[in-house]
């Protein structure tokens, strides 16, 4: 996994869930919106303080975590 610079984890922000740049927008929120069929442009319209790279990195992180969970369940 490459170094992620936009995903932060802080126990004081959103209960320690992975967030985008210490903002109160979780990786799960972004992955859920995209998974529900929203486009990147729609997400950026809904959260104007986010950048396209934030969304791409959130999806990359979510995919990596899903892979990690699959591996641990298979063990």
ZAMARGU-4260 file (C-alpha; in steps of 0.2 Angstrom, whole numbers, plus 5000, padded with zeros to 4 digits):
<rodrens>
0) 5000/5000/5000 | 5007/5017/4995 | 5009/5031/5008 | 4992/5039/5010 | 4993/5058/5014
5) 4975/5063/5014 | 4968/5049/5026 | 4969/5053/5044 | 4964/5044/5060 | 4962/5054/5076
10) 4953/5048/5091 | 4946/5065/5094 | 4938/5066/5076 | 4923/5056/5072 | 4928/5043/5085
15) 4944/5038/5077 | 4937/5033/5060 | 4948/5036/5045 | 4944/5053/5039 | 4949/5064/5025
20) 4962/5077/5030 | 4956/5078/5048 | 4939/5084/5042 | 4923/5076/5048 | 4920/5066/5032
25) 4924/5048/5034 | 4931/5036/5021 | 4915/5026/5024 | 4904/5041/5019 | 4914/5043/5003
30) 4914/5024/4999 | 4896/5023/5003 | 4891/5038/4992 | 4901/5031/4977 | 4894/5013/4980
35) 4877/5020/4980 | 4880/5027/4962 | 4885/5045/4966 | 4898/5052/4954 | 4914/5060/4960
40) 4907/5077/4954 | 4891/5074/4964 | 4901/5070/4980 | 4912/5086/4976 | 4896/5096/4975
45) 4890/5090/4991 | 4906/5092/5000 | 4914/5108/4991 | 4929/5108/5003 | 4935/5091/4996
50) 4946/5088/4982 | 4946/5075/4968 | 4962/5067/4976 | 4953/5066/4992 | 4940/5055/4985
55) 4952/5044/4975 | 4963/5041/4991 | 4947/5037/5001 | 4942/5024/4988 | 4960/5017/4988
60) 4960/5016/5007 | 4943/5007/5007 | 4948/4995/4994 | 4964/4991/5004 | 4955/4989/5020
65) 4942/4977/5012 | 4957/4967/5005 | 4964/4966/5023 | 4948/4960/5030 | 4946/4947/5017
70) 4963/4940/5020 | 4960/4939/5039 | 4943/4930/5037 | 4951/4917/5026 | 4965/4913/5038
</rodrens>
